[in-house]
Amino acid sequence: MSVTLVKLISALLILASTSGTDPQRKSSTIPGTSATTSRAQASLTGLYRINVGDSDRLYSVVSGASSNLPYRDQQRFFIDLAVRLTPPDQFSIEQQGQSISVASSRAPRVTFNADGKTHVETSASGHPVRTRAVVEGPKLEVTTDGNTNDKFSVSFEPINQGAQLRVVRRIYAEELNEPVIITSVYDKVSDVARWEIYGEPENAGVPKSASVSRPDRERATSESASNADVETLRSNLDSWIDATNRRDIPAQLQFYSPTLRAYYLKREVPLSFVRSEKERVFRQARHVDVRAAAPEIVFANNGQIAIMRYRKTYNIRNGNTAKTGEVIQELRWQRSNGEWKIFSERDVKVLN
């Protein structure tokens, strides 16, 4: 293996949402199935979409891990961990013997050899990192060991007769006495891996009918509400971005709450302030081009709050002056009278 495996490890870290030791959820086995169900029929290869209802909640677990730290360190650690672990909406995996290729809506395709051998690489900071990837039956496991922050394990295992994939990770951090245990479930929406999902709109090439792949009608009923919320939020984001590029302020403002708890560096901001800021930016700009990659969405407060993060690129020009960049942006939405409204808008990480 080459240093590309270090990049792979970074990609694997964001392939699933986080969980912790949840007393109400000791096992991630899907009700009515078992981890060993029809393993001979299961295959890793395919295109997958996260199942929000069956996956553990990012927000509650990161909050729980952060709460064990001194108060002055909690916010920084919460943001760092949440950025690392916010799940991609889609990922693809292709297995040909020991050769594994992986891509997600947050990371381009990487290919590596799961030969079961321990390989030693040098990290960006110069210390050795030991990595092992192995395929055992239908299950893929990757483990690393080095400094505390390099140490983790991740497994991919088909369940429910191959209709879903369970991803379990253990993440270590110097600030924590115990690892954060991470479990997510993805629905298989295609038996063929697709590599254009990185940077593509979420629905590119994926039929709507594939969003719930299991035939269980009772389970599909409970999941459809979450899936409907996700689809609504994605559609809202598309419309919000479109209004931004058209510089249509009234169309933008219809997505906001009357008061925002956070608006970039401001707190408790009235909608009138948001309007004045957008008017100022658009008044100075002759061209606005904002683009958003497929968003990752996690729910909190019993599904009443949605935390949406996505990779945003922007190009704002005024004559010969151009302001360009790339960030991880976060929008927080709250359900209000049956509609989703933005109550927080900020950038959580500058990429470029």
C-alpha positions in Angstrom: 0.0 0.0 0.0 1.1 3.6 -0.7 0.4 6.8 1.1 -2.9 6.9 -0.7 -4.2 4.6 2.0 -3.8 7.4 4.5 -6.2 9.4 2.3 -8.5 6.3 2.2 -8.6 6.2 6.0 -9.7 9.9 6.1 -12.5 8.9 3.6 -13.6 6.0 5.7 -13.9 8.2 8.7 -16.7 10.1 7.2 -18.6 7.2 5.6 -21.0 6.9 8.5 -22.8 8.8 11.2 -21.7 8.6 14.8 -23.1 6.8 17.7 -22.1 6.1 21.3 -23.0 3.6 23.9 -26.7 4.1 23.9 -28.5 2.3 26.7 -31.6 2.1 24.6 -29.7 0.6 21.6 -27.3 -2.1 22.6 -27.2 -3.7 19.1 -27.5 -2.3 15.6 -29.1 -5.5 14.3 -32.2 -4.6 12.2 -35.4 -5.8 13.9 -36.6 -9.0 12.2 -33.1 -9.8 10.8 -29.8 -10.9 12.1 -26.2 -10.0 11.1 -25.8 -13.5 9.7 -28.9 -13.5 7.6 -28.2 -14.9 4.1 -24.6 -13.9 4.1 -23.8 -16.0 1.1 -26.3 -13.9 -0.9 -24.9 -10.6 0.3 -22.4 -8.5 -1.6 -20.4 -5.4 -0.7 -20.5 -4.0 -4.2 -23.2 -1.3 -4.9 -24.4 2.2 -4.4 -25.7 3.1 -1.0 -27.8 5.9 0.6 -27.9 6.5 4.3 -31.0 5.4 6.1 -31.7 8.1 8.7 -34.2 6.2 10.7 -32.0 3.1 11.2 -28.7 5.0 11.9 -27.6 6.4 15.2 -27.9 10.1 15.8 -24.8 12.2 15.2 -25.8 15.2 17.3 -26.7 13.3 20.5 -23.5 11.2 20.5 -21.1 14.0 19.7 -22.8 16.1 22.5 -22.4 13.2 24.9 -18.8 12.7 24.1 -18.2 16.5 24.4 -19.9 16.8 27.7 -17.2 14.8 29.4 -14.6 17.5 28.7 -14.0 20.8 30.6 -16.5 23.4 29.6 -13.9 25.6 27.8 -13.0 22.7 25.5 -16.5 21.4 24.7 -17.4 23.7 21.8 -14.1 23.2 19.9 -14.2 19.5 20.4 -17.9 19.3 19.4 -17.3 21.2 16.1 -14.1 19.2 15.3 -15.7 15.9 15.9 -19.0 16.7 14.2 -17.1 17.9 11.0 -15.1 14.7 10.9 -18.1 12.5 11.4 -21.0 14.1 9.6 -22.1 11.2 7.3 -22.1 11.4 3.5 -25.5 10.9 2.0 -24.3 8.4 -0.5 -21.3 6.1 -1.1 -20.2 3.5 -3.5 -18.1 0.4 -3.0 -16.8 -2.2 -5.4 -15.1 -5.4 -4.5 -13.1 -7.5 -6.9 -11.5 -10.2 -4.8 -9.1 -8.4 -2.4 -9.3 -5.1 -4.5 -11.6 -2.6 -2.9 -12.7 0.8 -4.4 -14.6 3.3 -2.3 -16.1 6.7 -3.1 -18.6 8.9 -1.4 -20.5 12.2 -1.9 -17.7 13.7 0.2 -14.6 11.9 -1.1 -13.4 10.8 -4.6 -12.7 7.2 -5.5 -9.8 5.4 -3.8 -8.7 1.9 -4.5 -6.7 -0.3 -2.1 -5.8 -4.0 -1.5 -7.5 -5.7 1.4 -4.8 -8.4 1.7 -4.9 -8.9 5.5 -1.3 -7.7 5.9 -0.1 -4.9 8.2 1.4 -2.0 6.3 3.4 0.8 7.8 3.1 4.3 6.4 4.3 7.7 7.4 1.7 10.3 8.4 1.8 13.9 7.4 3.3 14.7 10.8 6.1 12.2 10.3 5.2 9.4 12.7 4.5 5.8 11.6 0.9 4.5 11.1 0.2 0.8 10.9 -2.8 -0.2 8.7 -4.5 -3.5 8.0 -7.4 -4.2 5.6 -9.0 -7.6 5.3 -12.0 -9.2 3.7 -13.6 -12.1 5.6 -16.5 -13.5 3.8 -18.8 -10.6 2.9 -17.3 -8.4 5.6 -14.6 -5.8 5.1 -12.5 -4.5 8.1 -9.9 -1.8 8.2 -7.9 -1.0 11.3 -5.1 1.6 12.0 -2.8 2.1 14.9 -0.3 4.8 15.6 -0.8 7.9 17.7 -4.1 8.1 19.6 -5.8 10.2 16.9 -4.7 7.7 14.2 -6.2 4.7 16.0 -9.5 3.5 14.8 -11.4 0.6 13.2 -14.2 0.4 10.7 -16.2 -2.6 9.4 -18.6 -2.9 6.5 -21.1 -5.8 6.6 -24.1 -6.6 4.4 -27.3 -7.3 6.4 -30.9 -7.9 5.7 -30.1 -10.3 2.8 -27.8 -7.7 1.3 -30.5 -5.0 1.1 -28.5 -2.9 3.6 -25.0 -2.3 4.8 -24.0 -1.8 8.4 -21.0 0.3 9.0 -19.5 0.2 12.5 -16.5 2.3 13.6 -14.5 2.9 16.7 -12.9 6.3 16.9 -10.2 7.3 19.5 -9.3 10.8 20.6 -6.7 12.1 23.0 -9.5 13.9 24.9 -11.5 10.8 25.6 -10.9 7.8 27.9 -12.9 5.5 25.7 -13.5 5.3 21.9 -16.6 6.7 20.3 -18.5 3.7 18.9 -20.1 4.5 15.6 -22.9 2.6 13.8 -24.8 3.5 10.6 -27.1 1.7 8.2 -27.2 2.4 4.5 -29.8 1.2 2.0 -28.5 -0.4 -1.2 -30.1 1.5 -4.1 -28.1 -0.1 -6.9 -26.1 -3.3 -7.3 -23.6 -1.3 -9.4 -21.1 1.2 -7.9 -21.3 4.7 -9.3 -18.2 7.0 -9.1 -19.7 10.3 -10.2 -21.4 10.8 -6.8 -18.6 13.0 -5.5 -19.7 16.6 -6.1 -22.8 15.5 -8.0 -26.4 16.4 -7.0 -27.7 13.9 -4.5 -30.3 12.4 -7.0 -28.0 12.1 -10.0 -28.6 8.8 -11.6 -30.5 7.4 -8.6 -34.2 6.5 -9.2 -36.6 7.9 -6.7 -38.2 4.6 -6.3 -35.0 3.2 -4.9 -34.9 5.3 -1.8 -36.6 2.6 0.3 -35.3 -0.7 -0.9 -36.9 -3.0 1.7 -40.3 -4.6 1.0 -41.4 -4.5 4.7 -44.5 -2.3 4.5 -44.7 -1.6 8.3 -41.1 -0.5 8.5 -41.4 1.5 5.3 -44.3 3.5 6.8 -42.2 4.7 9.7 -39.1 5.4 7.5 -41.1 7.3 4.9 -41.6 10.2 7.2 -37.9 10.6 7.8 -37.2 10.1 4.1 -39.8 12.6 3.2 -38.2 15.2 5.6 -34.8 14.5 4.0 -36.2 15.0 0.5 -38.0 18.2 1.6 -34.8 19.6 3.1 -32.7 18.8 0.0 -35.3 20.5 -2.2 -35.3 23.5 0.1 -31.5 23.7 -0.1 -31.7 23.6 -3.9 -34.3 26.4 -4.0 -32.4 28.5 -1.5 -29.2 28.2 -3.5 -31.1 29.0 -6.7 -32.5 32.1 -5.1 -29.1 33.2 -4.0 -27.7 32.9 -7.5 -30.6 34.9 -8.8 -30.1 37.4 -6.1 -33.8 37.1 -5.2 -33.9 38.2 -1.6 -37.7 37.7 -1.0 -37.3 34.1 -2.3 -34.4 33.5 0.0 -36.0 35.0 3.1 -39.0 32.7 2.9 -36.8 29.9 4.2 -35.8 31.7 7.4 -37.2 31.9 10.9 -38.2 35.4 12.2 -35.1 35.3 14.4 -31.8 33.4 13.9 -29.9 32.1 16.9 -26.7 32.3 14.8 -25.9 34.1 11.6 -22.1 33.6 11.0 -20.5 35.5 13.8 -23.7 37.2 15.0 -26.1 35.8 17.6 -29.8 36.3 18.1 -30.2 38.1 14.7 -33.6 39.4 13.5 -34.7 38.6 9.9 -34.4 42.3 9.1 -30.6 42.1 9.7 -30.3 39.1 7.4 -32.2 41.1 4.7 -29.9 44.1 5.1 -26.8 41.9 4.9 -28.0 40.2 1.7 -29.0 43.5 0.2 -25.5 44.9 0.9 -23.7 41.9 -0.7 -26.0 41.8 -3.8 -25.7 45.5 -4.2 -22.0 45.3 -4.5 -21.9 42.1 -6.6 -22.4 41.9 -10.3 -22.2 38.1 -10.5 -23.0 35.5 -7.8 -22.2 31.8 -8.3 -22.8 29.6 -5.3 -22.8 25.8 -5.6 -23.5 23.1 -3.0 -22.5 19.5 -3.0 -24.9 16.8 -1.7 -25.8 17.7 1.9 -25.4 15.5 4.9 -28.3 15.8 7.3 -28.8 14.6 10.9 -31.8 15.1 13.1 -32.1 16.2 16.7 -34.8 17.0 19.2 -37.0 14.0 18.2 -36.8 15.0 14.5 -37.8 18.6 15.0 -34.4 20.0 14.2 -32.2 19.1 11.2 -28.5 19.9 11.0 -27.4 20.2 7.4 -23.8 20.4 6.3 -22.4 20.5 2.8 -19.4 21.6 0.8 -20.1 25.0 -0.7 -18.1 26.8 -3.3 -18.7 30.5 -4.1 -17.5 33.0 -6.7 -18.8 36.6 -6.2 -17.5 39.2 -8.6 -17.7 43.0 -8.6 -15.9 44.3 -11.7 -12.3 43.2 -11.6 -12.6 42.0 -8.0 -13.5 38.4 -7.2 -14.2 36.7 -3.9 -13.9 32.9 -4.2 -13.6 30.1 -1.8 -14.8 26.7 -0.5 -16.2 26.0 2.9 -18.2 23.5 4.9 -21.4 25.4 5.5 -24.0 24.5 8.1 -27.7 25.3 8.0 -29.8 24.4 11.0 -33.5 24.0 10.3 -36.4 23.8 12.7 -39.9 22.4 11.9 -42.4 25.2 12.4 -46.1 24.7 11.5 -45.3 21.8 9.2 -42.5 23.7 7.4 -38.7 23.7 7.8 -37.2 27.1 8.5 -33.5 28.1 8.9 -32.7 29.3 12.4 -28.8 29.1 12.1 -26.5 29.8 9.2 -22.7 29.6 9.5 -19.5 28.3 8.1 -17.9 25.5 10.3 -14.7 25.0 8.3 -12.8 26.9 5.6 -11.4 24.5 3.0 -9.9 27.0 0.5 
